[in-house]
Amino acid sequence: MKWLEPIGARIVPANYGPMRDFNAHARIDGTCGDTMEFWLELDGETIQRASFTTDGCETSMACGGAAAHLSHGKDLAAMRRVRPIDVLETLEQPDNEEAHHCADLALRTMGQALDDYERSLHQAEDSCDNCKGGCCEECEEDCAERAPAKKDAMDLGTGAGGIQKRILVLSGKGGVGKSTVAVNLAMGFAFEGLRTGILDVDIHGPSVPKLLGLERERLRMEGQDLLPVPMGGLKVLSLGFALKPDEAAIWRGPMKAGVVEQFVKQAQWGELDVLVVDCPPGTGDEHLSILQALGRVDGAVIVTTPQDLAVLDARKAITFCRTAGIPILGLVENMSGFHCPSCGTMTPIFRADGGRHLAKELKIPFLGALPIDPDVGEAGDAGQPRLYRELGFGARKAFQPVLQRLMKVVEVPVP
């Protein structure tokens, strides 16, 4: 099928993944436990583009891709007439119960997105006080032809419109030092004079408060807005501020999506040069929610350790970025060797250069290799990250090239 393309060993629809510019959206949790999500771009009554995601089976993915493909060029009324059997005939699949259910879920989600669009359209028409069902005399626009503007989620938040660059820090698995890299990257930006924020949306393991010595901070609000915690030139917002130290976030997908959206859109960030987002490990539903809430992402930093298992999972994070259309700023190899604080020598602990070889193989920038430094671990446990406070730090010297390369992304030269 021309709308399908191979990603690794899996067939993924070419229209799979969040859409950056859209003016209609819907998400439905099916009775079978599958979740389907659609983004649409319409021009007047015509669907120009469609994309989707699902956490369901291959049949669910195929039906979502077929429904998105069938929608191209159709007007609202024509798309509402499409039936599950039309989706299955497009896929040349028999009309069995499982396939029919998946096709029905895809079309119901698409229909809800169209409902969302029509509601927005009516709201735009009703918002003009001069319009009485005809042409607006003052603005000379035909309100019947006015479509809602494309949504850029970063412009919808209370203070998010002032963020210039948005950088995700991702890892294919936990335990590779992703949060440590994210915190020190944010601190590095701040110490170089950039107005910087760090957003910790690692729902099941928010580590940023501990790493920054802010674990006693509680979530602050002003009306319905969330207030990041100021820390010198750095603003910090973490899901950990909303949880007790031993409290587990036992949440299903829709609740996670709602919390992530709230933390992005309702935060008073003010004017920032760069926002660093510490994402959960892996490539799950939370990541799609983050992309949808942010609207635009300027790039991702992938963190791995040298051994084969971590590198294998880092590949998945890279595939996720390429599928979702996220620019990959580069890869950081953490724990690349043991830095002796006494003699300064470096001793490989894991297989050497796994991250460097992966970056070369997949043709992405290699940002640098960071050693295992006992002082870094002690500083993190004490809530006193010191990479940019003690010039003699071995890890600081290794981290400086990483920062220098990423400073070019935010277009501010390092002194």
Secondary structure, 3 states (H helix, E strand, C coil): CCCEEEECCEEEECCECCCCCECEEEEEECCCCCEEEEEEEEECCEEEEEEEEECCCHHHHHHHHHHHHHHCCCEHHHHHCCCHHHHHHHHCCCCCHHHHHHHHHHHHHHHHHHHHHHHHHHHHHHCCCCCCCCECCCCCCEHHHCCCCCECHHHCCCCHHHEEEEEEEECCCCCCCHHHHHHHHHHHHHHCCCCEEEEECCCCCCCHHHHCCCCCCCCEEECCEEECEEECCEEEEEHHHHCCCCCCCCCCHHHHHHHHHHHHHCECCCCEEEEEEECCCCCCHHHHHHHHHHCCCCEEEEEECCCHHHHHHHHHHHHHHHHHCCCEEEEEECCCCEECCCCCCEECCCCCCHHHHHHHHHCCCEEEECCECHHHHHHHHCCCCCCCCCCCCHHHHHHHHHHHHHHCCCCCCCC
